Amino acid sequence: MHELTVARRIVEVCAERAGEARVRRVTLEVGTLTCVMPEALRFCYEVATRATPLEGSELEILACPGRSRCRRCGREVTMFDLLAACECGSVDLDPPSGGDELRIRSMEIEEMS
């Protein structure tokens, strides 16, 4: 389960940036072609945040689909997975662009008193 490794790295980076502040929310951009399963990542994130400044924080995942073009009819195809097909039924697509993102978009922290 590579989601656990991803979650641990997210927690590590956010904890380092937050310093002593408590993290309330982390927003991620996750490409739909990365083979990262959002629900597995949520579970692993909850485990990875235990006893850290991120414990109890919300994880928001923004799905970023890939885009391709059908070689048969020329339509643009939004790819939510690697087995995408065009509306015309063709699976003969150009190599996708995008959909491979995996980045921390933002982090919300509590104000320190």
N, C-alpha and C positions, 0 to 999 in steps of 0.2 A: 504494500500500500504506500505508494509514493506521496500520497496526500499528507501523511504524517510528517514526512521530511519537509514538504512545502510549508505546512502549518508551523512547524518548529522554527523554520527560517523567518517566516513572517513575524512571529512572536519575538524572536531575537532582534530583528531590525527595529520593530516598533518600540520594544522596551528600551533599546539603546537610545533611540531618538527622544523618547518621552522622559528619560532621566528618572526623576523621583515622582513625576506626575502620574496619576492614574489614567489609564486609557479607557474611554467609554465606547468608542466605535472605531472599527477599521473597515474601510471600503476598498474592495479589490476589483480589478478588472481581470476577468478570466475568459480567455478565448475558448470558444466552443470546440475548437480543433486541438486543444492541448491534451486531451484525454484525462483532464482533471475532473473528477466527479464532484460537483458542488456539495451534495449532501454528505459525501465522505469527508470532504474538506471541512465542512462545518463541524462534524463530529470530532475530527482530529484537532481542529482549532480549540474546541472546548477542552480537550485533554491537554493540549500543549500550553494553554494559558494558566493552568492551575499553579497557584503559588507564585504568580508573576503580577506585574502591574496591569496586565491585560485581563486578569481573571474577572469574569462576569461581563466582559465587554461584548458588544454586538458585532457580528461579522456580516457585512453587507457585500454580496457578490453581484457584480454587474456582468452579465453574459455579453461577450463581444463576438458576434458571428463572423465567419470568414466570407469572402466574396469570390465568385468565379464567373466565368462566361461559358455558356454552352457552345461547343464547337459545331453542333448540328444546326441550331436555329439562331444563335447569337444573343439570346437572352442573358441578362445578368441573373446569377443564382446566389441566393443567400444560403450559406452553409452552416447548419446547426450541428452537423456531425460529418465525419469523414465519408459517409455513405450517401451523401446528398445526390439528388437527381434533379434535372430540369423539369419544368412543367410539361415539356414535350415528351418526357419519358426517357430522354437520353441521359446516360451517366458519363458521356464523353465530354468532360469539362476541362477547361484550362487549369493549371495549378492554382490553388487558392492564394489570395492575398488576405492578410489579417487572419483573425481567428486564433492566433498563436500567442496572444498577449497573456501575461501573468505578472501583474504589477500592482503595487499598493498605490491606490489613487489618493487616499486621504486617511487621516487619523484624527479623531476628536479626543481631546484630553480634558480632564477636569481642571478648573482654575485652582491654583495652589493658594492657600490663605497665608 
